[in-house]
Amino acid sequence: MQTLRKSLLTFTFFIMSMFMIQLHADNPLDSPPPPPGGGHGGGGNPQGAPIDSGTGILMLLGVSYGTQKIIKNWKAEKQTE
């Protein structure tokens, strides 16, 4: 029961820290970027690929993989005792 509580607390901590990083990164006081100039092929202000949600997904997958490995190791230790 204690290990389940620790793992849930750790998982909650990582999820909340991910949301806090997201809130810090999206500062609402910033002004929006200027509109792209020119027409088709004008080469004004090209848009890049958004990495915002991809980074969050990778962080979530990493945390879940690490939690799975920890739980697997704890179960293996219990069986050897």
C-alpha positions as CSV (number, residue, x, y, z in Angstrom):
1,M,0.0,0.0,0.0
2,Q,2.8,2.3,0.9
3,T,4.6,1.8,-2.5
4,L,1.4,2.4,-4.4
5,R,1.0,5.7,-2.5
6,K,4.6,6.7,-3.3
7,S,4.3,5.9,-7.0
8,L,1.0,7.8,-7.3
9,L,2.4,10.8,-5.5
10,T,5.5,10.7,-7.8
11,F,3.3,10.4,-10.9
12,T,1.1,13.3,-9.7
13,F,4.2,15.4,-9.0
14,F,5.5,14.9,-12.5
15,I,2.2,15.6,-14.2
16,M,1.7,18.8,-12.1
17,S,5.2,20.0,-12.9
18,M,4.6,19.4,-16.6
19,F,1.5,21.6,-16.4
20,M,3.4,24.3,-14.5
21,I,6.1,24.3,-17.1
22,Q,3.4,24.7,-19.8
23,L,1.8,27.6,-18.0
24,H,5.1,29.3,-17.6
25,A,6.0,28.9,-21.3
26,D,2.7,30.3,-22.5
27,N,3.0,33.8,-21.1
28,P,-0.3,35.6,-21.8
29,L,1.4,39.1,-21.6
30,D,3.4,38.6,-24.8
31,S,2.2,40.3,-27.9
32,P,1.3,38.1,-30.9
33,P,3.9,37.7,-33.7
34,P,3.5,39.9,-36.8
35,P,1.4,38.4,-39.7
36,P,3.4,36.7,-42.4
37,G,4.2,39.0,-45.3
38,G,3.8,38.4,-49.0
39,G,1.6,36.0,-50.8
40,H,2.2,32.5,-52.1
41,G,6.0,32.0,-52.2
42,G,6.6,35.4,-50.8
43,G,9.0,34.1,-48.2
44,G,8.0,36.5,-45.6
45,N,7.7,35.0,-42.1
46,P,7.7,31.2,-42.4
47,Q,5.9,29.2,-39.7
48,G,7.9,26.5,-38.0
49,A,6.6,23.2,-36.7
50,P,5.0,23.5,-33.2
51,I,7.0,21.5,-30.6
52,D,4.8,22.3,-27.7
53,S,2.5,19.3,-27.6
54,G,5.1,16.9,-28.8
55,T,7.4,17.8,-25.9
56,G,4.6,17.2,-23.4
57,I,3.7,13.8,-24.9
58,L,7.4,12.7,-24.8
59,M,7.6,13.8,-21.2
60,L,4.5,11.9,-20.3
61,L,5.7,8.8,-22.1
62,G,9.0,9.0,-20.3
63,V,7.4,9.3,-16.9
64,S,5.0,6.5,-17.5
65,Y,7.9,4.3,-18.7
66,G,10.0,5.1,-15.7
67,T,7.1,4.4,-13.3
68,Q,6.5,1.1,-15.0
69,K,10.2,0.1,-14.6
70,I,10.1,1.1,-10.9
71,I,7.0,-0.9,-10.2
72,K,8.4,-3.9,-12.1
73,N,11.6,-3.8,-10.0
74,W,9.7,-3.5,-6.8
75,K,7.6,-6.5,-7.7
76,A,10.8,-8.5,-8.5
77,E,12.3,-7.5,-5.1
78,K,9.1,-8.6,-3.3
79,Q,9.2,-12.0,-5.0
80,T,12.9,-12.6,-4.0
81,E,12.3,-11.8,-0.3
